[in-house]
Amino acid sequence: MRLPKEDIPIRLDIPGAVVRHLPDFGTAASGPLAAEYFSLATGTDIAPLLKGLQDDACQSVHWGFVVDGDVVVTYTDGKTDHCTTGDVFHWPAGHSVRVERDAELILFSPQYAHAAVMDHMVTVMASA
């Protein structure tokens, strides 16, 4: 399957972030996967939107590729990863992301786990 970025439906469109999310892109042992394309502006920090989740962190695992930019991933154990243009990555559950330089990311995530995190983020934004 080939799919242009523009054909992936927008799930979140807020200042500093556009999140595209296509459910049922494939399957893994854990169940259906979603294909996701994130466009994130410098300074974006999702930590405030994760407050109230277990450990105040994203509880979905992700595999992906940094098309362009720089992001810092902070894990609940205090460790960090700096992901930059051209990096492939695996982020286990229990993380947050901060953007150091405008970033374009491609992610593949367990569909239901990540949808629950995004639903939580939408709820937090709506109550702000």
N, C-alpha and C positions, 0 to 999 in steps of 0.2 A: 504494500500500500504506500502511495506517495500522497502527501498532503501539504499544500502551501500553508505557511503560517497564517495568512489572511483567512483561510477556511476553518481555522480552529476557533470555535465560539469564544467570545470574551465572557469570562465569569466575573472578574472584578476590573473596574476601570476607575481608579482613584488618582488623585494627584501623586505623581511619582511612581505609579505602578499600573501596568496593564497585565492581567493574568488571563491567558487563554487556556481552556480546559476542554478536552474531548474525551468523554467516557467511552468505554468499550473499544479501545484502540488495539488491544491484544489481551492475552492471558498469561499468567505465571502461576506457579504452584500455589501462591496465596490468593489467587482469584483474578478478576478482571483488572487490567491496567488502564490508566488514563494517560494520554499524551498531553503535555503542557508546554506552553511557551510563555516565558515571563520576560517582560520589558520593565526594567527597574531603574529609577533615577538615583544618582549619587545622593547619599544621605538617607535613603529609605532604610528603615529599621522596623522589622515586623514584630519585634519583642512586645511592644505595648498591645498589639492585637492578639497575642497569644495568652495574655493574662486570663487566668481562670481555667485553662486546660491543665491536664496533669503536668506537674513541674513547670507550669507556665511556658511550655515548649510545644513545638509541632510534634505530634505523635504518629506521623507517617514517615515511612522510609522513602527515599528517592534515589534514582539513578539518573545521571544526566551529563550534560556537556555545556561548558561556558562558550558560547558563540563569540562574545565580546564582553569585556569589562572585568571588574574585580569585586568579589564578595567575600565577606568573612562569615564563617559559620561557627557559632558558639554552641557547644554541647552542654548538657546539664551537669556533666562531670568536670566542667571548667576548661576542657581542652578546646582548641580552635583549629579550624582549617582555613587557609587563604586560597580561594579558588580564583583562577585568572584565565584570560583568553586561551582557548585551546585545551583546557583541562577537562578530563572526564572525571566524574565523581560518583560516590555513593555516600549518602547521608543517612545514617541510621535514625530511628525515631529518637526524639529528645533533643531537638536543636532549635536554633533561631538564626536568622540571616540579617546581615547589615550590608548595605551596598557602599563600597568605597569609590567606585567609578562606574558610571552608567553601564548597565549590564543587560545582556540578552542571554537567557538560559533556556535550554531545552531539558525538560524533566519527564521521566516516566515514573508514575506513582501508583500504588494500590488505589484503585478508584474510590472505594467507599471510605477508607481511612482518611485520604486527603480531602475528599469532599466534606467530611465532618469538620476538619480543621478550617476549611474555607468558609463553611456555614458559620462557625464560631466567629471568625474574623468579621464577617458581614454583620453579625449581631452586635459585636463590640462597636463597629463603626456606626451603626444605626443608633446606638444608645449614647454616642458622644455628643 
